[in-house]
């Protein structure tokens, strides 16, 4: 009994002693050798295919617009700017390229972009609405509208202005309007014409005068309407 009692006291004292003693760290051991590389994991599942990219050939197959801007800034700096709009949008509902033909008229509804269209990064475009009234008759006449969107005119002094404006042949800001070299091939649907006009910039403090001209050489599919089952 006494022996068991003394053993119990000794164990308790030893426990207290060990909890109060602070042992010193030993010297670090030498570094072990590197292990072998693990086995490569299994390849993951292929992702879904992305939308097909718009190629240059797809975007330029329907012809082009040429735009010439000639004028003078309000500080008497003259400029002469020429650009080609080569690119046709894929979505006809938002970027049309079509002609509506009836017995008494033909209306061409065309948008072309300065670069491959990519909203919102590339939004510079030229929209042309050209209507031929009574085609082939002595009373044949034309209605014309040009809308220039976000076109930068960059000057030699490295300053620029952004031109966004619509010009209607019947509008009061348009004068000396002229259509020339007009032709339409009803077999290939190729439209060719030249246009020119002067604009009234009196309400703008950036320009003193601005004349606009250009050429259209475009292949325009005929619209038969929209089908929505």
C-alpha positions in Angstrom: 0.0 0.0 0.0 2.8 2.4 0.9 4.7 1.4 -2.2 1.7 2.2 -4.4 1.2 5.5 -2.6 4.8 6.6 -3.2 4.6 5.5 -6.8 1.6 7.7 -7.3 3.4 10.7 -5.7 6.5 10.2 -7.9 4.4 10.1 -11.1 2.7 13.3 -10.2 5.9 15.1 -9.3 7.5 13.9 -12.6 4.5 15.2 -14.5 4.8 18.6 -12.8 8.5 18.7 -13.5 8.2 17.9 -17.2 5.6 20.6 -17.7 7.8 23.2 -16.1 11.0 22.2 -17.9 11.9 23.8 -21.2 14.0 21.6 -23.4 16.5 23.2 -25.9 16.0 22.5 -29.6 18.5 20.2 -31.2 20.6 21.0 -34.3 18.6 20.8 -37.6 19.1 17.6 -39.5 20.5 17.5 -43.0 18.0 18.0 -45.9 16.5 15.0 -47.4 16.6 14.1 -51.1 13.9 15.3 -53.4 11.1 12.9 -54.1 10.2 11.8 -57.6 7.6 13.8 -59.6 4.1 12.5 -59.4 2.2 11.0 -62.3 0.5 13.4 -64.7 -3.2 13.8 -64.1 -5.9 12.9 -66.6 -6.8 15.5 -69.3 -10.0 17.4 -68.6 -13.1 17.3 -70.8 -12.9 19.5 -74.0 -14.8 22.8 -73.7 -17.6 23.9 -76.0 -16.7 25.3 -79.4 -16.9 29.1 -79.6 -18.8 31.1 -82.2 -17.2 31.1 -85.6 -15.0 34.1 -86.2 -15.9 36.7 -88.9 -13.3 36.5 -91.6 -12.1 39.3 -93.8 -13.4 37.6 -96.9 -16.9 37.2 -95.4 -17.0 40.9 -94.4 -15.7 42.4 -97.7 -17.4 40.2 -100.3 -20.3 42.8 -100.8 -18.2 45.8 -102.0 -17.3 49.1 -100.4 -18.1 52.7 -99.8 -15.6 55.6 -100.3 -16.0 58.7 -98.2 -14.3 62.1 -98.9 -14.4 64.9 -96.4 -13.0 68.3 -97.4 -13.3 71.5 -95.4 -11.8 74.1 -93.1 -11.6 74.2 -89.3 -12.8 77.3 -87.4 -9.1 78.2 -86.9 -8.6 78.3 -90.7 -6.8 74.9 -90.9 -7.9 73.0 -94.1 -8.2 69.3 -94.4 -9.0 66.6 -97.0 -9.9 63.2 -95.6 -10.5 60.0 -97.5 -11.6 56.6 -96.1 -12.8 53.3 -97.4 -15.6 51.4 -95.6 -15.0 47.8 -96.7 -16.8 45.7 -94.1 -20.4 44.5 -94.1 -22.0 43.3 -90.9 -23.2 39.7 -90.5 -26.5 40.5 -88.8 -28.7 42.1 -91.4 -31.3 43.1 -88.8 -28.9 45.5 -87.1 -26.5 46.2 -90.0 -28.6 46.0 -93.2 -27.3 45.3 -96.6 -30.4 44.9 -98.8 -32.6 46.3 -101.5 -36.4 46.4 -101.6 -37.7 46.4 -105.1 -41.3 47.3 -106.1 -43.0 48.3 -109.3 -42.4 52.0 -108.7 -39.2 52.2 -106.7 -36.0 50.6 -105.4 -34.7 51.3 -102.0 -31.2 50.4 -101.0 -30.5 50.1 -97.3 -26.7 49.5 -96.6 -24.3 49.8 -93.7 -20.5 49.4 -94.0 -17.9 49.6 -91.3 -14.5 51.1 -91.3 -13.0 48.0 -89.7 -14.3 44.5 -89.0 -17.4 45.2 -86.9 -17.0 44.4 -83.2 -19.3 46.3 -80.8 -18.6 48.3 -78.8 -14.9 48.4 -79.8 -15.5 49.2 -83.5 -18.5 51.3 -84.1 -17.4 53.6 -87.0 -19.7 53.1 -89.9 -21.4 54.8 -92.9 -25.1 54.1 -93.5 -26.5 54.8 -96.9 -30.2 54.9 -97.7 -30.7 55.4 -101.5 -34.1 55.3 -103.2 -34.8 55.4 -106.9 -38.3 56.6 -107.7 -39.8 55.5 -111.0 -36.7 53.6 -112.2 -36.1 53.7 -115.9 -38.8 56.3 -116.5 -38.4 59.9 -117.6 -39.6 61.0 -114.1 -36.8 58.9 -112.4 -35.6 60.7 -109.3 -33.5 60.0 -106.2 -33.7 60.3 -102.5 -30.5 59.9 -100.5 -29.5 59.8 -96.9 -26.0 59.3 -95.5 -25.4 58.8 -91.7 -21.8 59.0 -90.6 -21.2 57.4 -87.1 -18.2 58.1 -84.9 -15.8 58.9 -87.7 -12.5 60.6 -86.4 -11.1 63.4 -88.5 -7.4 63.5 -87.5 -5.5 66.6 -88.5 -1.8 67.2 -89.2 -1.3 68.8 -85.8 -2.5 65.5 -84.2 -5.8 67.0 -83.0 -9.1 65.5 -84.0 -12.8 65.8 -84.0 -15.4 63.0 -84.1 -18.0 63.3 -86.8 -21.5 61.9 -86.1 -24.2 63.3 -88.3 -26.9 62.4 -90.8 -27.3 64.2 -94.1 -30.6 63.9 -96.0 -30.7 65.2 -99.6 -34.0 67.0 -98.7 -32.5 68.6 -95.5 -31.9 72.3 -95.2 -28.2 71.7 -94.2 -27.5 70.0 -97.5 -26.9 71.9 -100.7 -25.5 71.3 -104.2 -26.6 67.6 -103.9 -25.7 65.5 -106.9 -25.9 61.8 -107.9 -23.8 60.7 -110.9 -22.7 57.5 -112.6 -25.7 55.6 -111.2 -26.3 52.0 -112.4 -27.8 48.8 -111.0 -27.3 45.4 -112.4 -30.4 43.4 -111.6 -28.6 40.1 -112.4 -25.7 40.6 -110.0 -27.4 43.2 -107.8 -24.4 45.5 -108.1 -25.1 49.1 -107.2 -22.7 51.8 -108.5 -23.0 55.5 -108.0 -21.1 58.7 -107.0 -22.6 61.3 -104.7 -21.5 64.8 -103.5 -23.0 67.7 -101.5 -22.0 70.7 -99.4 -23.2 71.1 -95.8 -24.2 74.0 -93.7 -22.0 74.0 -90.5 -23.0 77.4 -89.3 -24.4 75.9 -86.1 -21.0 74.3 -85.3 -18.1 76.2 -83.8 -15.5 73.6 -84.9 -15.8 73.9 -88.7 -16.1 76.8 -91.1 -17.2 74.6 -94.0 -17.5 70.9 -95.0 -18.1 69.2 -98.3 -18.8 65.5 -98.6 -18.5 63.1 -101.5 -17.9 59.5 -102.2 -18.5 56.4 -104.3 -20.7 53.3 -103.7 -19.8 50.0 -105.3 -21.8 47.4 -103.5 -23.5 44.0 -104.1 -26.9 44.2 -102.4 -29.1 41.1 -101.8 -32.8 41.6 -102.5 -35.1 41.4 -99.4 -38.2 39.3 -99.6 -39.2 40.1 -96.0 -38.8 38.4 -92.7 -39.9 34.9 -91.8 -40.8 34.1 -88.2 -42.7 30.8 -87.7 
